[in-house]
Amino acid sequence: MSLVSFPSWGLTINELVVRAGLFYEKFTATPFTGEVDEGLQKGLIKGGKKEGSWEHYHPNGQLFYRGEYKNGRENGYWVGYHSDGREIKEYTGTFKRGRKVSD
């Protein structure tokens, strides 16, 4: 018998758990790979880590942040917004390996 893991698509972040820094579907032992799209958060998880473009929204529908992940860490240009649409200066800039390196 062979066990094959296929990617799951369209789960919400609430359907996942974090163990040792990796995302898993509840009640599974294999790190999750698939798309998260619940309205407030949208992005891809690959091998249990956030990867590629991600967006997170405030409950009022306003964009909270947008940016890229690489191996589960912020990487590249990020922009953040308050719930009224004003830019969050402290969270806007270029990130490398999860740390802000420039505005």
N, CA, C and O atoms as a Tinker XYZ file with bonds, in Angstrom:
   412  protein
     1  N      0.842000   -1.165000    0.000000    73     2
     2  CA     0.000000    0.000000    0.000000    64     1     3
     3  C      0.893000    1.236000    0.000000    63     2     4     5
     4  O      1.914000    1.272000    0.687000    81     3
     5  N      0.511000    2.230000   -0.761000    73     3     6
     6  CA     1.267000    3.470000   -0.881000    64     5     7
     7  C      0.416000    4.634000   -0.408000    63     6     8     9
     8  O     -0.747000    4.758000   -0.789000    81     7
     9  N      0.998000    5.482000    0.421000    73     7    10
    10  CA     0.313000    6.684000    0.858000    64     9    11
    11  C      0.835000    7.853000    0.056000    63    10    12    13
    12  O      2.036000    8.122000    0.055000    81    11
    13  N     -0.055000    8.552000   -0.628000    73    11    14
    14  CA     0.323000    9.692000   -1.442000    64    13    15
    15  C     -0.382000   10.914000   -0.881000    63    14    16    17
    16  O     -1.580000   10.871000   -0.601000    81    15
    17  N      0.356000   12.000000   -0.716000    73    15    18
    18  CA    -0.218000   13.228000   -0.200000    64    17    19
    19  C     -0.511000   14.180000   -1.353000    63    18    20    21
    20  O      0.392000   14.567000   -2.095000    81    19
    21  N     -1.764000   14.548000   -1.497000    73    19    22
    22  CA    -2.163000   15.497000   -2.519000    64    21    23
    23  C     -2.389000   16.847000   -1.872000    63    22    24    25
    24  O     -2.826000   16.905000   -0.722000    81    23
    25  N     -2.103000   17.952000   -2.582000    73    23    26
    26  CA    -2.353000   19.265000   -1.999000    64    25    27
    27  C     -3.834000   19.485000   -1.737000    63    26    28    29
    28  O     -4.690000   19.023000   -2.491000    81    27
    29  N     -4.119000   20.203000   -0.647000    73    27    30
    30  CA    -5.479000   20.609000   -0.343000    64    29    31
    31  C     -5.643000   22.050000   -0.776000    63    30    32    33
    32  O     -4.677000   22.813000   -0.754000    81    31
    33  N     -6.857000   22.444000   -1.172000    73    31    34
    34  CA    -7.072000   23.800000   -1.678000    64    33    35
    35  C     -8.275000   24.424000   -1.004000    63    34    36    37
    36  O     -9.267000   23.757000   -0.710000    81    35
    37  N     -8.164000   25.725000   -0.766000    73    35    38
    38  CA    -9.294000   26.488000   -0.297000    64    37    39
    39  C     -9.627000   26.343000    1.166000    63    38    40    41
    40  O    -10.772000   26.590000    1.547000    81    39
    41  N     -8.694000   25.958000    2.002000    73    39    42
    42  CA    -8.951000   25.877000    3.435000    64    41    43
    43  C     -8.876000   27.259000    4.065000    63    42    44    45
    44  O     -8.302000   28.185000    3.493000    81    43
    45  N     -9.458000   27.384000    5.237000    73    43    46
    46  CA    -9.306000   28.614000    6.000000    64    45    47
    47  C     -8.153000   28.433000    6.972000    63    46    48    49
    48  O     -7.782000   27.307000    7.304000    81    47
    49  N     -7.589000   29.542000    7.425000    73    47    50
    50  CA    -6.481000   29.483000    8.380000    64    49    51
    51  C     -6.936000   28.817000    9.679000    63    50    52    53
    52  O     -6.117000   28.240000   10.395000    81    51
    53  N     -8.232000   28.891000    9.991000    73    51    54
    54  CA    -8.775000   28.275000   11.205000    64    53    55
    55  C     -8.848000   26.756000   11.113000    63    54    56    57
    56  O     -9.007000   26.079000   12.129000    81    55
    57  N     -8.732000   26.220000    9.907000    73    55    58
    58  CA    -8.737000   24.770000    9.733000    64    57    59
    59  C     -7.336000   24.172000    9.870000    63    58    60    61
    60  O     -7.151000   22.963000    9.726000    81    59
    61  N     -6.355000   25.031000   10.149000    73    59    62
    62  CA    -4.972000   24.599000   10.291000    64    61    63
    63  C     -4.492000   24.810000   11.713000    63    62    64    65
    64  O     -5.020000   25.651000   12.440000    81    63
    65  N     -3.493000   24.047000   12.103000    73    63    66
    66  CA    -2.827000   24.223000   13.391000    64    65    67
    67  C     -1.338000   24.406000   13.132000    63    66    68    69
    68  O     -0.817000   23.968000   12.106000    81    67
    69  N     -0.663000   25.054000   14.065000    73    67    70
    70  CA     0.777000   25.255000   13.947000    64    69    71
    71  C      1.463000   24.375000   14.980000    63    70    72    73
    72  O      1.163000   24.430000   16.172000    81    71
    73  N      2.390000   23.565000   14.491000    73    71    74
    74  CA     3.211000   22.713000   15.361000    64    73    75
    75  C      4.661000   22.891000   14.953000    63    74    76    77
    76  O      5.011000   22.714000   13.786000    81    75
    77  N      5.496000   23.239000   15.908000    73    75    78
    78  CA     6.936000   23.435000   15.657000    64    77    79
    79  C      7.164000   24.397000   14.484000    63    78    80    81
    80  O      8.076000   24.203000   13.680000    81    79
    81  N      6.320000   25.439000   14.396000    73    79    82
    82  CA     6.500000   26.461000   13.377000    64    81    83
    83  C      5.971000   26.117000   12.003000    63    82    84    85
    84  O      6.162000   26.892000   11.065000    81    83
    85  N      5.307000   24.969000   11.848000    73    83    86
    86  CA     4.755000   24.555000   10.558000    64    85    87
    87  C      3.240000   24.426000   10.654000    63    86    88    89
    88  O      2.702000   24.071000   11.703000    81    87
    89  N      2.552000   24.719000    9.540000    73    87    90
    90  CA     1.103000   24.561000    9.474000    64    89    91
    91  C      0.750000   23.129000    9.080000    63    90    92    93
    92  O      1.369000   22.534000    8.198000    81    91
    93  N     -0.268000   22.593000    9.764000    73    91    94
    94  CA    -0.806000   21.261000    9.482000    64    93    95
    95  C     -2.324000   21.353000    9.435000    63    94    96    97
    96  O     -2.919000   22.175000   10.132000    81    95
    97  N     -2.957000   20.509000    8.613000    73    95    98
    98  CA    -4.395000   20.352000    8.750000    64    97    99
    99  C     -4.617000   19.682000   10.090000    63    98   100   101
   100  O     -3.813000   18.856000   10.520000    81    99
   101  N     -5.704000   20.036000   10.747000    73    99   102
   102  CA    -6.010000   19.419000   12.039000    64   101   103
   103  C     -6.068000   17.901000   11.887000    63   102   104   105
   104  O     -6.601000   17.383000   10.906000    81   103
   105  N     -5.519000   17.207000   12.861000    73   103   106
   106  CA    -5.550000   15.745000   12.950000    64   105   107
   107  C     -4.711000   15.042000   11.886000    63   106   108   109
   108  O     -4.960000   13.878000   11.569000    81   107
   109  N     -3.710000   15.748000   11.327000    73   107   110
   110  CA    -2.810000   15.103000   10.371000    64   109   111
   111  C     -1.368000   15.258000   10.845000    63   110   112   113
   112  O     -1.072000   16.097000   11.695000    81   111
   113  N     -0.477000   14.442000   10.287000    73   111   114
   114  CA     0.936000   14.496000   10.644000    64   113   115
   115  C      1.799000   15.015000    9.501000    63   114   116   117
   116  O      3.019000   15.103000    9.643000    81   115
   117  N      1.186000   15.362000    8.370000    73   115   118
   118  CA     1.929000   15.840000    7.206000    64   117   119
   119  C      1.791000   17.355000    7.113000    63   118   120   121
   120  O      0.672000   17.867000    7.144000    81   119
   121  N      2.916000   18.095000    6.999000    73   119   122
   122  CA     2.810000   19.550000    6.836000    64   121   123
   123  C      1.912000   19.907000    5.644000    63   122   124   125
   124  O      1.982000   19.279000    4.588000    81   123
   125  N      1.077000   20.915000    5.834000    73   123   126
   126  CA     0.079000   21.319000    4.855000    64   125   127
   127  C      0.713000   21.962000    3.628000    63   126   128   129
   128  O      1.662000   22.738000    3.740000    81   127
   129  N      0.180000   21.630000    2.461000    73   127   130
   130  CA     0.491000   22.305000    1.204000    64   129   131
   131  C     -0.841000   22.615000    0.534000    63   130   132   133
   132  O     -1.646000   21.717000    0.286000    81   131
   133  N     -1.062000   23.875000    0.248000    73   131   134
   134  CA    -2.296000   24.265000   -0.419000    64   133   135
   135  C     -2.574000   25.742000   -0.242000    63   134   136   137
   136  O     -1.749000   26.492000    0.279000    81   135
   137  N     -3.750000   26.143000   -0.685000    73   135   138
   138  CA    -4.151000   27.540000   -0.674000    64   137   139
   139  C     -5.007000   27.836000    0.554000    63   138   140   141
   140  O     -5.846000   27.029000    0.954000    81   139
   141  N     -4.782000   29.002000    1.140000    73   139   142
   142  CA    -5.611000   29.503000    2.223000    64   141   143
   143  C     -6.404000   30.665000    1.657000    63   142   144   145
   144  O     -5.833000   31.616000    1.123000    81   143
   145  N     -7.712000   30.586000    1.774000    73   143   146
   146  CA    -8.561000   31.648000    1.250000    64   145   147
   147  C     -9.834000   31.703000    2.077000    63   146   148   149
   148  O    -10.823000   31.044000    1.757000    81   147
   149  N     -9.803000   32.485000    3.131000    73   147   150
   150  CA   -10.974000   32.581000    3.986000    64   149   151
   151  C    -11.585000   33.965000    3.979000    63   150   152   153
   152  O    -12.471000   34.252000    4.783000    81   151
   153  N    -11.133000   34.824000    3.092000    73   151   154
   154  CA   -11.640000   36.185000    3.073000    64   153   155
   155  C    -10.710000   37.145000    3.778000    63   154   156   157
   156  O    -10.346000   38.174000    3.207000    81   155
   157  N    -10.307000   36.839000    5.019000    73   155   158
   158  CA    -9.405000   37.729000    5.748000    64   157   159
   159  C     -7.942000   37.446000    5.445000    63   158   160   161
   160  O     -7.110000   38.345000    5.565000    81   159
   161  N     -7.608000   36.231000    5.059000    73   159   162
   162  CA    -6.236000   35.884000    4.695000    64   161   163
   163  C     -6.254000   35.077000    3.408000    63   162   164   165
   164  O     -7.073000   34.176000    3.226000    81   163
   165  N     -5.331000   35.423000    2.523000    73   163   166
   166  CA    -5.238000   34.710000    1.254000    64   165   167
   167  C     -3.772000   34.480000    0.918000    63   166   168   169
   168  O     -2.968000   35.412000    0.938000    81   167
   169  N     -3.432000   33.241000    0.611000    73   167   170
   170  CA    -2.068000   32.935000    0.227000    64   169   171
   171  C     -1.852000   31.443000    0.097000    63   170   172   173
   172  O     -2.793000   30.653000    0.171000    81   171
   173  N     -0.592000   31.067000   -0.100000    73   171   174
   174  CA    -0.201000   29.680000   -0.315000    64   173   175
   175  C      0.687000   29.212000    0.828000    63   174   176   177
   176  O      1.541000   29.950000    1.317000    81   175
   177  N      0.470000   27.991000    1.236000    73   175   178
   178  CA     1.350000   27.328000    2.199000    64   177   179
   179  C      1.951000   26.131000    1.490000    63   178   180   181
   180  O      1.236000   25.337000    0.879000    81   179
   181  N      3.268000   26.005000    1.574000    73   179   182
   182  CA     3.977000   24.915000    0.902000    64   181   183
   183  C      4.861000   24.217000    1.931000    63   182   184   185
   184  O      5.734000   24.845000    2.530000    81   183
   185  N      4.641000   22.942000    2.132000    73   183   186
   186  CA     5.413000   22.188000    3.111000    64   185   187
   187  C      5.297000   22.751000    4.517000    63   186   188   189
   188  O      6.242000   22.681000    5.303000    81   187
   189  N      4.124000   23.316000    4.833000    73   187   190
   190  CA     3.874000   23.840000    6.169000    64   189   191
   191  C      4.273000   25.288000    6.387000    63   190   192   193
   192  O      4.039000   25.828000    7.468000    81   191
   193  N      4.879000   25.940000    5.377000    73   191   194
   194  CA     5.353000   27.321000    5.521000    64   193   195
   195  C      4.650000   28.230000    4.520000    63   194   196   197
   196  O      4.372000   27.832000    3.389000    81   195
   197  N      4.365000   29.474000    4.958000    73   195   198
   198  CA     3.794000   30.447000    4.034000    64   197   199
   199  C      4.795000   30.709000    2.920000    63   198   200   201
   200  O      6.001000   30.796000    3.152000    81   199
   201  N      4.267000   30.833000    1.699000    73   199   202
   202  CA     5.124000   30.994000    0.523000    64   201   203
   203  C      4.424000   31.901000   -0.485000    63   202   204   205
   204  O      3.207000   31.826000   -0.653000    81   203
   205  N      5.199000   32.761000   -1.157000    73   203   206
   206  CA     4.640000   33.607000   -2.204000    64   205   207
   207  C      3.825000   34.767000   -1.661000    63   206   208   209
   208  O      4.001000   35.190000   -0.518000    81   207
   209  N      2.923000   35.277000   -2.504000    73   207   210
   210  CA     2.118000   36.455000   -2.170000    64   209   211
   211  C      1.050000   36.143000   -1.124000    63   210   212   213
   212  O      0.368000   35.121000   -1.193000    81   211
   213  N      0.923000   37.052000   -0.150000    73   211   214
   214  CA    -0.098000   36.940000    0.894000    64   213   215
   215  C     -0.777000   38.278000    1.077000    63   214   216   217
   216  O     -0.158000   39.333000    0.945000    81   215
   217  N     -2.064000   38.218000    1.385000    73   215   218
   218  CA    -2.844000   39.394000    1.740000    64   217   219
   219  C     -3.634000   39.080000    2.998000    63   218   220   221
   220  O     -4.118000   37.962000    3.177000    81   219
   221  N     -3.763000   40.084000    3.874000    73   219   222
   222  CA    -4.557000   39.950000    5.089000    64   221   223
   223  C     -5.423000   41.196000    5.182000    63   222   224   225
   224  O     -4.943000   42.309000    4.966000    81   223
   225  N     -6.700000   41.009000    5.504000    73   223   226
   226  CA    -7.657000   42.110000    5.541000    64   225   227
   227  C     -8.176000   42.343000    6.950000    63   226   228   229
   228  O     -8.297000   41.408000    7.741000    81   227
   229  N     -8.484000   43.602000    7.258000    73   227   230
   230  CA    -9.177000   43.940000    8.500000    64   229   231
   231  C    -10.613000   43.422000    8.399000    63   230   232   233
   232  O    -11.109000   43.209000    7.293000    81   231
   233  N    -11.292000   43.215000    9.537000    73   231   234
   234  CA   -12.692000   42.758000    9.497000    64   233   235
   235  C    -13.622000   43.677000    8.702000    63   234   236   237
   236  O    -14.657000   43.227000    8.211000    81   235
   237  N    -13.266000   44.964000    8.570000    73   235   238
   238  CA   -14.100000   45.889000    7.794000    64   237   239
   239  C    -13.848000   45.774000    6.288000    63   238   240   241
   240  O    -14.458000   46.505000    5.508000    81   239
   241  N    -12.954000   44.863000    5.868000    73   239   242
   242  CA   -12.667000   44.645000    4.456000    64   241   243
   243  C    -11.479000   45.424000    3.920000    63   242   244   245
   244  O    -11.035000   45.188000    2.797000    81   243
   245  N    -10.960000   46.354000    4.719000    73   243   246
   246  CA    -9.799000   47.159000    4.321000    64   245   247
   247  C     -8.544000   46.277000    4.335000    63   246   248   249
   248  O     -8.367000   45.458000    5.237000    81   247
   249  N     -7.681000   46.446000    3.338000    73   247   250
   250  CA    -6.424000   45.705000    3.291000    64   249   251
   251  C     -5.583000   46.022000    4.525000    63   250   252   253
   252  O     -5.378000   47.192000    4.848000    81   251
   253  N     -5.095000   44.996000    5.213000    73   251   254
   254  CA    -4.246000   45.156000    6.386000    64   253   255
   255  C     -2.779000   45.110000    5.966000    63   254   256   257
   256  O     -2.011000   46.016000    6.290000    81   255
   257  N     -2.387000   44.056000    5.245000    73   255   258
   258  CA    -1.035000   44.008000    4.706000    64   257   259
   259  C     -0.991000   43.182000    3.436000    63   258   260   261
   260  O     -1.872000   42.366000    3.165000    81   259
   261  N      0.062000   43.417000    2.665000    73   259   262
   262  CA     0.310000   42.659000    1.435000    64   261   263
   263  C      1.819000   42.499000    1.316000    63   262   264   265
   264  O      2.570000   43.457000    1.503000    81   263
   265  N      2.259000   41.286000    1.004000    73   263   266
   266  CA     3.680000   41.057000    0.828000    64   265   267
   267  C      3.978000   39.634000    0.413000    63   266   268   269
   268  O      3.072000   38.845000    0.145000    81   267
   269  N      5.255000   39.318000    0.363000    73   267   270
   270  CA     5.734000   38.012000   -0.077000    64   269   271
   271  C      6.396000   37.263000    1.075000    63   270   272   273
   272  O      7.047000   37.852000    1.938000    81   271
   273  N      6.211000   35.963000    1.060000    73   271   274
   274  CA     6.908000   35.069000    1.987000    64   273   275
   275  C      7.851000   34.177000    1.202000    63   274   276   277
   276  O      7.573000   33.795000    0.065000    81   275
   277  N      8.958000   33.857000    1.824000    73   275   278
   278  CA     9.887000   32.866000    1.282000    64   277   279
   279  C     10.309000   31.983000    2.450000    63   278   280   281
   280  O     10.858000   32.475000    3.436000    81   279
   281  N     10.054000   30.687000    2.343000    73   279   282
   282  CA    10.355000   29.735000    3.419000    64   281   283
   283  C      9.739000   30.155000    4.753000    63   282   284   285
   284  O     10.353000   29.988000    5.807000    81   283
   285  N      8.519000   30.702000    4.701000    73   283   286
   286  CA     7.799000   31.045000    5.920000    64   285   287
   287  C      8.171000   32.374000    6.553000    63   286   288   289
   288  O      7.689000   32.691000    7.640000    81   287
   289  N      9.019000   33.160000    5.898000    73   287   290
   290  CA     9.441000   34.457000    6.445000    64   289   291
   291  C      9.138000   35.570000    5.451000    63   290   292   293
   292  O      9.157000   35.359000    4.238000    81   291
   293  N      8.854000   36.779000    5.993000    73   291   294
   294  CA     8.623000   37.924000    5.116000    64   293   295
   295  C      9.866000   38.161000    4.273000    63   294   296   297
   296  O     10.991000   38.121000    4.772000    81   295
   297  N      9.646000   38.407000    2.991000    73   295   298
   298  CA    10.763000   38.606000    2.076000    64   297   299
   299  C     10.297000   39.520000    0.944000    63   298   300   301
   300  O      9.268000   39.256000    0.323000    81   299
   301  N     11.036000   40.582000    0.672000    73   299   302
   302  CA    10.653000   41.524000   -0.366000    64   301   303
   303  C      9.882000   42.695000    0.207000    63   302   304   305
   304  O      9.920000   42.949000    1.411000    81   303
   305  N      9.176000   43.412000   -0.669000    73   303   306
   306  CA     8.473000   44.624000   -0.249000    64   305   307
   307  C      7.126000   44.286000    0.387000    63   306   308   309
   308  O      6.355000   43.488000   -0.147000    81   307
   309  N      6.858000   44.905000    1.536000    73   307   310
   310  CA     5.606000   44.756000    2.272000    64   309   311
   311  C      4.990000   46.115000    2.486000    63   310   312   313
   312  O      5.693000   47.116000    2.623000    81   311
   313  N      3.681000   46.145000    2.514000    73   311   314
   314  CA     2.973000   47.377000    2.857000    64   313   315
   315  C      1.845000   47.016000    3.813000    63   314   316   317
   316  O      1.129000   46.035000    3.613000    81   315
   317  N      1.701000   47.832000    4.862000    73   315   318
   318  CA     0.662000   47.617000    5.860000    64   317   319
   319  C     -0.218000   48.841000    5.992000    63   318   320   321
   320  O      0.230000   49.963000    5.759000    81   319
   321  N     -1.497000   48.625000    6.372000    73   319   322
   322  CA    -2.468000   49.704000    6.481000    64   321   323
   323  C     -3.277000   49.577000    7.764000    63   322   324   325
   324  O     -3.603000   48.472000    8.199000    81   323
   325  N     -3.594000   50.710000    8.358000    73   323   326
   326  CA    -4.545000   50.764000    9.466000    64   325   327
   327  C     -5.937000   50.456000    8.907000    63   326   328   329
   328  O     -6.128000   50.463000    7.691000    81   327
   329  N     -6.901000   50.187000    9.777000    73   327   330
   330  CA    -8.256000   49.855000    9.324000    64   329   331
   331  C     -8.954000   51.015000    8.623000    63   330   332   333
   332  O     -9.955000   50.810000    7.938000    81   331
   333  N     -8.434000   52.237000    8.789000    73   331   334
   334  CA    -9.015000   53.387000    8.084000    64   333   335
   335  C     -8.300000   53.680000    6.766000    63   334   336   337
   336  O     -8.611000   54.668000    6.102000    81   335
   337  N     -7.339000   52.825000    6.379000    73   335   338
   338  CA    -6.650000   52.972000    5.100000    64   337   339
   339  C     -5.324000   53.719000    5.159000    63   338   340   341
   340  O     -4.599000   53.766000    4.165000    81   339
   341  N     -4.993000   54.310000    6.317000    73   339   342
   342  CA    -3.697000   54.992000    6.439000    64   341   343
   343  C     -2.572000   53.960000    6.479000    63   342   344   345
   344  O     -2.703000   52.905000    7.100000    81   343
   345  N     -1.480000   54.278000    5.815000    73   343   346
   346  CA    -0.338000   53.369000    5.770000    64   345   347
   347  C      0.314000   53.262000    7.145000    63   346   348   349
   348  O      0.426000   54.252000    7.868000    81   347
   349  N      0.740000   52.058000    7.497000    73   347   350
   350  CA     1.489000   51.823000    8.731000    64   349   351
   351  C      2.963000   51.919000    8.377000    63   350   352   353
   352  O      3.523000   50.983000    7.807000    81   351
   353  N      3.596000   53.031000    8.704000    73   351   354
   354  CA     4.993000   53.283000    8.319000    64   353   355
   355  C      5.939000   52.222000    8.877000    63   354   356   357
   356  O      6.866000   51.796000    8.187000    81   355
   357  N      5.715000   51.794000   10.117000    73   355   358
   358  CA     6.613000   50.826000   10.752000    64   357   359
   359  C      6.597000   49.463000   10.065000    63   358   360   361
   360  O      7.541000   48.683000   10.196000    81   359
   361  N      5.518000   49.183000    9.333000    73   359   362
   362  CA     5.405000   47.863000    8.720000    64   361   363
   363  C      5.537000   47.903000    7.201000    63   362   364   365
   364  O      5.365000   46.884000    6.532000    81   363
   365  N      5.840000   49.066000    6.666000    73   363   366
   366  CA     5.987000   49.188000    5.221000    64   365   367
   367  C      7.464000   49.305000    4.880000    63   366   368   369
   368  O      8.160000   50.168000    5.416000    81   367
   369  N      7.939000   48.451000    4.001000    73   367   370
   370  CA     9.335000   48.480000    3.597000    64   369   371
   371  C      9.763000   47.131000    3.055000    63   370   372   373
   372  O      8.939000   46.259000    2.781000    81   371
   373  N     11.069000   46.979000    2.906000    73   371   374
   374  CA    11.637000   45.754000    2.352000    64   373   375
   375  C     12.106000   44.850000    3.487000    63   374   376   377
   376  O     12.779000   45.285000    4.421000    81   375
   377  N     11.733000   43.585000    3.375000    73   375   378
   378  CA    12.097000   42.586000    4.374000    64   377   379
   379  C     12.980000   41.520000    3.745000    63   378   380   381
   380  O     12.853000   41.201000    2.563000    81   379
   381  N     13.869000   40.980000    4.553000    73   379   382
   382  CA    14.718000   39.877000    4.121000    64   381   383
   383  C     14.794000   38.890000    5.288000    63   382   384   385
   384  O     15.166000   39.251000    6.404000    81   383
   385  N     14.429000   37.630000    5.000000    73   383   386
   386  CA    14.439000   36.574000    6.013000    64   385   387
   387  C     13.677000   36.970000    7.273000    63   386   388   389
   388  O     14.090000   36.638000    8.384000    81   387
   389  N     12.558000   37.684000    7.098000    73   387   390
   390  CA    11.695000   38.015000    8.225000    64   389   391
   391  C     12.050000   39.283000    8.965000    63   390   392   393
   392  O     11.392000   39.620000    9.949000    81   391
   393  N     13.064000   39.994000    8.527000    73   391   394
   394  CA    13.474000   41.236000    9.203000    64   393   395
   395  C     13.430000   42.405000    8.242000    63   394   396   397
   396  O     13.797000   42.282000    7.073000    81   395
   397  N     12.975000   43.546000    8.750000    73   395   398
   398  CA    12.912000   44.747000    7.921000    64   397   399
   399  C     14.317000   45.263000    7.682000    63   398   400   401
   400  O     15.080000   45.460000    8.627000    81   399
   401  N     14.665000   45.488000    6.401000    73   399   402
   402  CA    16.023000   45.945000    6.062000    64   401   403
   403  C     16.033000   47.361000    5.510000    63   402   404   405
   404  O     17.084000   48.001000    5.497000    81   403
   405  N     14.869000   47.880000    5.043000    73   403   406
   406  CA    14.805000   49.260000    4.573000    64   405   407
   407  C     13.362000   49.721000    4.483000    63   406   408   409
   408  O     12.438000   48.909000    4.424000    81   407
   409  N     13.180000   51.030000    4.472000    73   407   410
   410  CA    11.837000   51.628000    4.344000    64   409   411
   411  C     11.414000   51.711000    2.903000    63   410   412
   412  O     10.316000   52.186000    2.609000    81   411
